[in-house]
C-alpha cells in the first residue's frame, strides 16, 4: 500500500507540471502547490530523505551551492530590479532541490518497481504532451480564449516596444507560435523534443505498434511543429531520427511526406496557407542559415561580437567575480551560463558545470544498454538546449527533467539483483 501511495504522489507531481495557475496575479502555479506541498508533508512526517549514494548526494549539495551563491549579493538592494523578480528567481533555483528530494524520498527500494515507475511516468508524460497539443489546436482555433492566461499566467512583458501590454504567451500567439500550457518557446520545444525521445525509448523495439501509440507520436509531432521552436526543429527532431535509426527514420520520413502530399493534393490551397503562414518565416530563416552562418542564426546572435550576453558575462566577472550580482539582478536570460554567472559568479558557474558533469555519469554506469542509450540522448538534448536558456531551473519543465534524473540515479544505485 505504501508503494502505491508513493507512486501516486510521483505521478501527481508529473501531472502538476501541466497544471494551471492557481492565482495568476501572484504567479502561483499548480506545480508549486504540489511540489512544495509534498516537500512540507514529507518533511513534517519525517519521510523527507537525503540520497544515500555518493553521486546523488553530490547533486544535492551542488544544487544547494548553486542556490546559495546568489544570496551573497542579493542583500544589496541596488542590484535588485524588483522584489517580485527576486522572489521568483529564488523559487526557480530552490524548486529543483525540492523536486529532487521529493522524488528521491518517494522512490521505491526495489529495482523492478523503479522500472515500472519509469515506464508509467514516461507514458504519462507522452499523454500529457498529446493533451497539450489538443490545447494548442483549440487556442489556434480560438485565439481569444481565456485558457491562455489560465495556464500561462498574466505577467506582462512590460518593455517590449508595442507589445508591452502582452504576456509571453500572448506575444507568441501574435507570431503564429502555439505552445499550449507553456509560455516560452524554448520550453515547449524542449518538452516536445523530450517527448519524441521518450516515445522512441518506450516503443522503438516494439514489433507491433497499436493506433494509440502512433496517434500519440502524431500529436507530439504536431505540437512540436506548432511551437515553431528552434529547439524542436533543430535539436529535437534530428536527435529523435538519430535515436530511431536509419530504417525507422526512412519509414517516418516516407510516411510524413506521403501525408503532406495527400493533404496538398486534397486541398491545394492548404499548401499556400502553410507557406504564407506567419511563423514560417522562422523556418525559412533556419533553412537560409544552412547556406550561411547557421550557428549565429540558431543562437539568435547570442555569441556574436556585439552580443549583450558576452558583454554582460565579462561585466559581471569584472564587477563581482565570485558571487555575481545576486538574485533579482537580471530580468531575462537567453543562455544558461550567462544567468548562472550574473547571479552567482564563479561559485555559481563552478556548481552548475559540476552538476552537468555529474549528470553525465549514468551514461557510463547504467546497467541496461537501452537505458544508457536513452539517457545519452536525454543529456545531449539537455546540454544543447541550455544554449537557449537555463533549462534545469525552468519552471514546469524542470519537474520532468528531475523525474528522469532522479529515477536514473536511483537505478544506478541499485545492484542488478536488488
Secondary structure, 3 states (H helix, E strand, C coil): CHHHHHHHHHHHHHHHCCCCEEEHHHCEEHHHHHHHHHHHHHHHCCCCCCCCCHHHHHHHHHHHHHHHHCHHHHCCHHHCCCHHHHHHHHHHHHHHHHHHHHHHHHCCCCHHHHHHHHHHHHHHHHHHHHHHHHHHHHHHHCCCCCHHHHHHCCCECCCCHHHCCCEHHHHHHHCCCCCCCCCCHHHHHHHHHHHHHHHHHHHCCCCCCCHHHHHHHHHHHHHHHHHCCHHHHHHHHHHHHHHHCHHHHHHHHHHHHHHHHHHHHHCHHHHHHHHCCCCHHHHHHHHHHCCCCHHHHHCCCCCCCCCHHHHHHHHHHHHCCCCCCCCCCCCCCCCHHHHHHHHHHHHHHHHHHHHHHHHCCHHHHCCCHHHHHHHHHHHHHHHHHCCCCCHHHCCCHHHHHHHHHHHHHHHHCCCCCC
